[in-house]
Amino acid sequence: MKKLSAIFASLALALCLTACNNSDTSGGGISAPSLIQNSSSSSSTSTSSTSSISTSSSESSSSSEESSVTESVSETSESIPVESSKPEQSSTAPVSSESPEQSEPESQPESLPEDDKTLVVYFTWSSNTAGMAETIADLTGADTFEIVPVVPYPEEYTSCTEVALEERDSDARPAIQNLPASVSEYDNILIGYPIWWHTAPMIIGTFLENYDLSGIDVYPFTQSASMDAEQFEQSMDFVRGCAENATVHDGLFARPSDTSAITSYLEQNGLTK
């Protein structure tokens, strides 16, 4: 019996060992290599997942930057005109290397050319017009000619006015002493007179109608006690009618003592020397 018991024990031990060996080599169990492989796969999956998160984070960051850039461009486009594709120039730097253009001063009439000749012609009775003529001659460097009638006007005021009125009503042309043979050498003639009976004295007509004034610029100047602008305009009409071939410019109507107005008129017409 003891022998049988020992045999059975040996057989049981052998069977147990065989079962254990078969269990170690079968593919159905979970072995250490399988755990490592799955760990590697899990690690790979984890790495892949981590990479995906990182990429997603990068994409999210890129998306965030693009969104920021888009908003920035959108805000900028509201402040920059669509037509303007060039960068704005600095307000302190010139656009090109050339010097910026200087603003041109207001144009002023030029003085008379050196070869231009000017004649100041005047008729005076009380010396007021003579004073204006002297000032003009000094400022222009012009020659002068005083109109002196062959028959002098009365020195007494009332008598003189009576003669002047008669001459105006008859459209007379009183004779002038020593009348120049020609004035064609002059480019400009300034002709001065007092206002008599709302117009120029008729002797002014004598002088102007005595010459062909073609190509000559005529500048009337006058004064009166009342300084009535309407009377001045009537005298201008008379001068224009008597100097048909000349260019008659707007005249000067100023008191003899108003040297500022005289100077300004001459400068505006480019008559100063």
Phi, psi and chi 1 to 4 in degrees:
 res  aa     phi    psi   chi1   chi2   chi3   chi4
   1 MET       -  -40.1  -72.9  -62.1  -67.7      -
   2 LYS   -64.3  -37.7  -70.4 -178.8 -179.7 -180.0
   3 LYS   -65.1  -41.7  -73.4 -176.4  179.1 -179.7
   4 LEU   -64.1  -39.2  -71.8  171.9      -      -
   5 SER   -63.6  -39.2  -61.9      -      -      -
   6 ALA   -67.3  -37.6      -      -      -      -
   7 ILE   -66.1  -46.0  -68.4  170.6      -      -
   8 PHE   -61.4  -38.1  -78.5  122.5      -      -
   9 ALA   -64.4  -39.6      -      -      -      -
  10 SER   -65.1  -43.1  -63.6      -      -      -
  11 LEU   -62.5  -42.3  -72.2  172.4      -      -
  12 ALA   -62.9  -39.1      -      -      -      -
  13 LEU   -65.6  -40.4  179.5   60.6      -      -
  14 ALA   -64.6  -43.9      -      -      -      -
  15 LEU   -61.9  -39.6  -72.2  171.6      -      -
  16 CYS   -64.1  -42.8 -178.7      -      -      -
  17 LEU   -64.8  -40.1  -70.5  172.0      -      -
  18 THR   -63.9  -41.2  -60.0      -      -      -
  19 ALA   -63.7  -39.8      -      -      -      -
  20 CYS   -65.2  -42.8  -71.1      -      -      -
  21 ASN   -62.4  -42.6  -72.8  -24.3      -      -
  22 ASN   -63.5  -36.4  -71.2  -23.3      -      -
  23 SER   -66.5  -34.7  175.2      -      -      -
  24 ASP   -70.4  -30.9  -70.2  -19.4      -      -
  25 THR  -101.5   -4.6   57.8      -      -      -
  26 SER   -79.3  150.2   70.3      -      -      -
  27 GLY   -82.8   -3.1      -      -      -      -
  28 GLY   -84.9  -13.8      -      -      -      -
  29 GLY   -86.8  168.5      -      -      -      -
  30 ILE   -96.9  104.4  -58.9  176.2      -      -
  31 SER   -95.9  169.9   63.4      -      -      -
  32 ALA   -61.2  -45.4      -      -      -      -
  33 PRO   -58.1  -37.5  -26.5   35.9      -      -
  34 SER   -62.3  -38.4  -67.6      -      -      -
  35 LEU   -65.3  -41.1  -71.6  173.0      -      -
  36 ILE   -64.9  -44.6  -67.1  172.1      -      -
  37 GLN   -60.5  -46.3 -177.1  178.9    0.4      -
  38 ASN   -65.0  -34.2  -72.0  -23.4      -      -
  39 SER   -65.0  -41.2  175.6      -      -      -
  40 SER   -65.0  -41.7  173.7      -      -      -
  41 SER   -64.2  -41.0  174.5      -      -      -
  42 SER   -63.8  -39.5  174.8      -      -      -
  43 SER   -64.0  -42.5  174.8      -      -      -
  44 SER   -62.4  -42.5  173.7      -      -      -
  45 THR   -64.1  -40.5  -58.0      -      -      -
  46 SER   -64.1  -43.0  175.2      -      -      -
  47 THR   -62.0  -46.1  -57.6      -      -      -
  48 SER   -59.2  -41.3  174.1      -      -      -
  49 SER   -65.6  -40.8  175.6      -      -      -
  50 THR   -63.4  -44.3  -56.9      -      -      -
  51 SER   -60.0  -40.9  175.0      -      -      -
  52 SER   -63.1  -42.5  175.7      -      -      -
  53 ILE   -63.5  -42.5  -68.1  170.6      -      -
  54 SER   -62.9  -45.6  176.1      -      -      -
  55 THR   -62.4  -43.2  -57.4      -      -      -
  56 SER   -61.8  -39.0  175.3      -      -      -
  57 SER   -64.3  -42.2  175.3      -      -      -
  58 SER   -63.8  -44.4  174.7      -      -      -
  59 GLU   -62.4  -40.1  -70.9  175.8   -6.4      -
  60 SER   -63.4  -41.6  175.1      -      -      -
  61 SER   -64.9  -44.3  175.1      -      -      -
  62 SER   -62.0  -42.2  174.6      -      -      -
  63 SER   -63.0  -38.6  175.1      -      -      -
  64 SER   -64.4  -41.3  176.2      -      -      -
  65 GLU   -65.2  -44.3  -70.5  175.3    2.2      -
  66 GLU   -60.7  -40.2  -71.3  175.6    2.5      -
  67 SER   -63.0  -40.2  176.1      -      -      -
  68 SER   -65.3  -43.3  175.6      -      -      -
  69 VAL   -62.8  -44.1  169.5      -      -      -
  70 THR   -60.0  -42.6  -57.6      -      -      -
  71 GLU   -65.1  -39.4  -69.9  174.2    2.0      -
  72 SER   -64.2  -46.1  177.0      -      -      -
  73 VAL   -61.9  -41.0  169.6      -      -      -
  74 SER   -61.7  -42.3  176.9      -      -      -
  75 GLU   -67.3  -38.6  -69.6  173.2    0.3      -
  76 THR   -66.8  -39.2  -55.5      -      -      -
  77 SER   -64.4  -20.6   66.3      -      -      -
  78 GLU   -76.2  -25.2  -68.0  178.1    3.6      -
  79 SER   -99.0  -16.0   60.4      -      -      -
  80 ILE  -108.3  129.1  -61.5  177.0      -      -
  81 PRO   -58.8  147.7  -20.9   30.7      -      -
  82 VAL   -62.6  -36.9  176.1      -      -      -
  83 GLU   -68.0  -20.8  -63.8   83.4    2.6      -
  84 SER   -89.8  109.7  176.3      -      -      -
  85 SER  -105.7   -7.6   59.7      -      -      -
  86 LYS   -92.6  148.6  -62.0 -179.1 -179.4  179.3
  87 PRO   -64.2  146.8   23.1  -33.1      -      -
  88 GLU   -66.4  139.5  -65.6 -178.0   -1.8      -
  89 GLN   -81.4  148.5  -59.4  -68.4  -24.2      -
  90 SER   -63.5  141.4  167.7      -      -      -
  91 SER   -69.6  -15.8   60.3      -      -      -
  92 THR  -103.3   -9.5   57.7      -      -      -
  93 ALA  -106.8  138.8      -      -      -      -
  94 PRO   -67.1  153.6   22.9  -31.4      -      -
  95 VAL   -65.8  -37.3  175.6      -      -      -
  96 SER  -123.9  177.3   66.4      -      -      -
  97 SER   -76.9  -11.7   59.0      -      -      -
  98 GLU   -72.9  151.5  -62.0  177.4   -2.9      -
  99 SER   -66.5  138.9  -60.5      -      -      -
 100 PRO   -63.4  147.5   22.9  -32.3      -      -
 101 GLU   -67.1  138.1  -66.0 -176.9   -0.9      -
 102 GLN   -84.0  138.7  -60.0  -65.5  -31.2      -
 103 SER   -63.9  132.5   59.1      -      -      -
 104 GLU   -78.0  135.3  -63.5 -177.6   -0.6      -
 105 PRO   -68.1  158.9   24.4  -32.4      -      -
 106 GLU   -57.9  134.7  -65.4 -177.2    3.8      -
 107 SER   -65.6  136.2   58.4      -      -      -
 108 GLN  -118.3  143.2  -63.8  -67.7  -23.6      -
 109 PRO   -59.3  138.2  -20.9   31.5      -      -
 110 GLU   -77.3  155.3  -63.3  179.9   -3.1      -
 111 SER   -70.9  166.2  -61.5      -      -      -
 112 LEU   -61.9  139.7  -68.3  175.9      -      -
 113 PRO   -58.8  152.9  -22.3   32.8      -      -
 114 GLU   -61.2  -29.4  -67.9 -176.4    0.8      -
 115 ASP   -87.9   -3.6   56.6  -11.7      -      -
 116 ASP   -74.8  140.5  -94.1   17.4      -      -
 117 LYS  -117.7  138.9  -67.0 -165.5   66.6  175.3
 118 THR  -124.5  140.7  -59.2      -      -      -
 119 LEU  -123.8  129.4  175.4   65.5      -      -
 120 VAL  -101.7  114.1  175.1      -      -      -
 121 VAL  -109.5  136.1  178.3      -      -      -
 122 TYR  -150.8  150.5   65.6   97.3      -      -
 123 PHE  -119.5  133.7  166.6   72.1      -      -
 124 THR  -137.1  149.0 -169.7      -      -      -
 125 TRP  -121.3  -42.0 -178.9   76.9      -      -
 126 SER  -105.7    9.5   63.1      -      -      -
 127 SER    78.0   -3.8  -62.0      -      -      -
 128 ASN   -65.3  -46.3  -73.8  -30.9      -      -
 129 THR   -67.0  -32.3  -54.5      -      -      -
 130 ALA   -61.5  -37.8      -      -      -      -
 131 GLY   -63.5  -41.2      -      -      -      -
 132 MET   -63.9  -42.6  -68.2 -176.6   72.8      -
 133 ALA   -61.9  -40.1      -      -      -      -
 134 GLU   -64.6  -42.0  -70.3  171.8    3.6      -
 135 THR   -62.3  -44.2  -60.4      -      -      -
 136 ILE   -64.6  -42.1  -67.8  170.9      -      -
 137 ALA   -63.0  -39.1      -      -      -      -
 138 ASP   -64.3  -39.2  -71.5  -19.0      -      -
 139 LEU   -79.5  -24.1  -67.3  170.7      -      -
 140 THR  -104.6  -16.5   60.2      -      -      -
 141 GLY    69.5   28.2      -      -      -      -
 142 ALA   -85.6  160.5      -      -      -      -
 143 ASP   -74.9  161.7  -64.3  -23.2      -      -
 144 THR  -130.5  149.1   59.9      -      -      -
 145 PHE  -142.7  123.7  174.1   75.0      -      -
 146 GLU   -93.9  127.6 -179.3 -179.1    0.2      -
 147 ILE   -78.6  115.6  -64.5  174.9      -      -
 148 VAL  -118.7  120.3  178.3      -      -      -
 149 PRO   -68.9  148.1   23.9  -31.4      -      -
 150 VAL   -62.2  -43.2  171.8      -      -      -
 151 VAL  -102.1  110.7  178.8      -      -      -
 152 PRO   -63.9  148.4  -21.0   32.6      -      -
 153 TYR   -76.1  149.5  -71.9   97.5      -      -
 154 PRO   -57.6  144.6  -23.7   34.2      -      -
 155 GLU   -78.1  -24.4  -66.1 -177.0    0.4      -
 156 GLU   -77.5  134.9 -161.4  -87.3  -37.4      -
 157 TYR   -59.1  -52.9  176.2   78.6      -      -
 158 THR   -62.7  -43.3  -58.6      -      -      -
 159 SER   -61.7  -40.0  -61.1      -      -      -
 160 CYS   -63.7  -41.4 -177.1      -      -      -
 161 THR   -65.1  -33.0   60.5      -      -      -
 162 GLU   -67.4  -42.1  -69.1  171.5   -9.3      -
 163 VAL   -65.2  -43.1  172.4      -      -      -
 164 ALA   -62.4  -39.3      -      -      -      -
 165 LEU   -67.4  -40.7  178.8   58.5      -      -
 166 GLU   -62.0  -43.0 -177.2 -178.4  -11.9      -
 167 GLU   -63.9  -40.5  -71.8 -179.8  -13.6      -
 168 ARG   -64.9  -45.0 -171.0 -155.1   66.7  175.7
 169 ASP   -66.4  -29.3  -69.3  -14.7      -      -
 170 SER   -96.5    0.5   62.3      -      -      -
 171 ASP    52.1   48.5 -163.3   22.9      -      -
 172 ALA   -72.6  162.3      -      -      -      -
 173 ARG  -130.8   84.5  -66.1  -66.5 -176.2  -92.8
 174 PRO   -60.1  143.8  -20.3   32.9      -      -
 175 ALA   -70.9  152.1      -      -      -      -
 176 ILE  -118.0  138.5  -61.5  172.9      -      -
 177 GLN   -74.1  142.0  -64.9 -176.0   26.3      -
 178 ASN    50.5   43.9  -57.5  -41.3      -      -
 179 LEU   -65.2  128.1 -164.2   63.6      -      -
 180 PRO   -57.9  145.4  -23.1   34.0      -      -
 181 ALA   -67.7  -31.6      -      -      -      -
 182 SER  -154.7  153.4  173.3      -      -      -
 183 VAL  -126.0   15.4  -67.2      -      -      -
 184 SER   -65.3  -17.6   60.4      -      -      -
 185 GLU   -75.1  -11.5   62.0 -177.7  -64.4      -
 186 TYR   -97.9  142.7  -64.8  100.1      -      -
 187 ASP   -92.5  -30.2  -57.6  -77.0      -      -
 188 ASN  -132.9  136.1  -49.8  -70.1      -      -
 189 ILE  -125.8  120.2  -65.5  178.3      -      -
 190 LEU   -99.6  120.7  -69.1   98.9      -      -
 191 ILE  -117.4  123.6 -174.4  161.3      -      -
 192 GLY  -115.6  150.9      -      -      -      -
 193 TYR  -163.9  160.0   51.2   86.3      -      -
 194 PRO   -85.9  162.4   30.3  -33.6      -      -
 195 ILE   -84.7  121.2  -62.9  -67.5      -      -
 196 TRP  -121.2  122.8  -82.5    7.0      -      -
 197 TRP    50.8   49.9  -67.5  107.2      -      -
 198 HIS    68.8   14.0  -57.2 -178.5      -      -
 199 THR  -156.0 -171.8 -172.2      -      -      -
 200 ALA   -80.9  150.6      -      -      -      -
 201 PRO   -57.7  145.4  -24.3   35.3      -      -
 202 MET   -62.6  -22.7  -63.5  -61.5  101.0      -
 203 ILE   -67.8  -20.6 -159.9  168.0      -      -
 204 ILE   -66.2  -38.1  -64.5  -62.5      -      -
 205 GLY   -62.4  -36.8      -      -      -      -
 206 THR   -57.7  -47.7  -54.2      -      -      -
 207 PHE   -64.7  -50.9  179.0   88.0      -      -
 208 LEU   -65.1  -39.0  -67.1  172.6      -      -
 209 GLU   -79.2   -5.4  -67.9  172.9   -6.5      -
 210 ASN   -81.8  -12.3 -167.0   67.3      -      -
 211 TYR  -129.2  156.3  -54.4  102.9      -      -
 212 ASP   -86.5  110.8  179.2    3.9      -      -
 213 LEU   -97.7   21.5  -59.4  175.1      -      -
 214 SER   -58.4  131.2  -60.5      -      -      -
 215 GLY    81.5    1.7      -      -      -      -
 216 ILE  -104.9  137.2  -64.2  178.1      -      -
 217 ASP   -92.8  125.6  -68.3  -68.6      -      -
 218 VAL  -110.3  131.5  172.9      -      -      -
 219 TYR  -124.9  102.5  -60.0   86.1      -      -
 220 PRO   -73.3  147.3  -18.3   32.9      -      -
 221 PHE  -140.1  141.0   63.0   94.6      -      -
 222 THR  -156.0  169.4 -176.4      -      -      -
 223 GLN  -154.4  163.1   50.0   77.5   35.6      -
 224 SER  -156.9  168.6   71.5      -      -      -
 225 ALA   -68.7  -39.1      -      -      -      -
 226 SER   -87.6  -21.1   63.7      -      -      -
 227 MET    52.2   49.8  -64.8  -60.9  -68.4      -
 228 ASP   -85.1  118.4 -172.7  -58.6      -      -
 229 ALA   -64.4  -34.6      -      -      -      -
 230 GLU   -65.5  -39.1 -175.7  177.8   -7.3      -
 231 GLN   -65.9  -36.0  -63.9  176.7   12.2      -
 232 PHE   -62.1  -44.5  165.1   62.9      -      -
 233 GLU   -64.1  -36.3  -69.7  -59.0  -30.2      -
 234 GLN   -65.1  -38.0  -69.7 -179.3   22.5      -
 235 SER   -66.6  -35.3   77.0      -      -      -
 236 MET   -65.2  -39.6  -73.3  -67.1  -59.9      -
 237 ASP   -61.2  -39.3  -70.2  -19.5      -      -
 238 PHE   -64.1  -45.4  178.0   76.2      -      -
 239 VAL   -61.9  -45.1  170.8      -      -      -
 240 ARG   -61.5  -38.0  -68.1 -172.8 -172.8   99.6
 241 GLY   -68.4  -29.5      -      -      -      -
 242 CYS   -89.6  -16.0  -63.9      -      -      -
 243 ALA  -119.7   58.2      -      -      -      -
 244 GLU   -60.0  -36.6  -68.2 -178.3   -8.0      -
 245 ASN   -88.9   -4.7  -63.6  -34.2      -      -
 246 ALA   -93.0  165.7      -      -      -      -
 247 THR   -94.2  105.4  -59.8      -      -      -
 248 VAL   -93.9  117.2  179.6      -      -      -
 249 HIS   -89.0  165.2  -64.5  -97.0      -      -
 250 ASP   -55.6  138.4  -68.8  -19.3      -      -
 251 GLY   -89.7  174.8      -      -      -      -
 252 LEU  -105.1  124.8  167.6   64.7      -      -
 253 PHE  -123.7  101.6 -170.5   39.0      -      -
 254 ALA  -152.5  157.6      -      -      -      -
 255 ARG   -71.5  147.6  -63.6 -168.7 -178.0  -80.6
 256 PRO   -57.7  -29.4  -24.4   33.8      -      -
 257 SER   -81.6   -9.4   59.0      -      -      -
 258 ASP   -86.8   74.0 -166.6  -10.0      -      -
 259 THR   -65.5  -27.6   55.5      -      -      -
 260 SER   -64.2  -44.3  176.4      -      -      -
 261 ALA   -66.2  -38.9      -      -      -      -
 262 ILE   -63.5  -47.3  -63.7  171.0      -      -
 263 THR   -62.7  -43.4  -58.7      -      -      -
 264 SER   -61.5  -41.7  177.4      -      -      -
 265 TYR   -62.5  -45.0  173.7   82.0      -      -
 266 LEU   -65.1  -39.7  -63.9  175.2      -      -
 267 GLU   -67.6  -41.6  -71.1  177.3  -13.4      -
 268 GLN   -62.7  -29.8  -71.6  172.9    6.5      -
 269 ASN   -97.9    7.4  -73.6  -80.1      -      -
 270 GLY    64.7   34.8      -      -      -      -
 271 LEU  -101.6   -6.3  -65.1  168.2      -      -
 272 THR   -75.4  152.8   52.7      -      -      -
 273 LYS   -83.0      -   59.5 -177.7  177.2 -178.5
